[in-house]
């Protein structure tokens, strides 16, 4: 993941839109960093990582409740789906 995408803060709908643009650019510029390059693979990883995202937050010791998501939670899920196996 490029540093710009990795450090981009999603706080609202508009920044989530910008994040999605950066995510797309990251795929085009750095496909070697993506585990899930096809739409079916990405959507499957998106589903599975959405199910597991609370475990990610717990492991990272982040005080985030995935059952009460905000725009940054959705960004985390999309970033996770990029590489989740």
Secondary structure, DSSP 4 states (H G I P E B T S, - for coil): --HHHHHPPP-SHHHHHHHHHHHHHHHHH-GGG-S--SHHHHHHHHHHHHHHHHHHHHHTT----GGG--HHHHHHHHHHHHH--
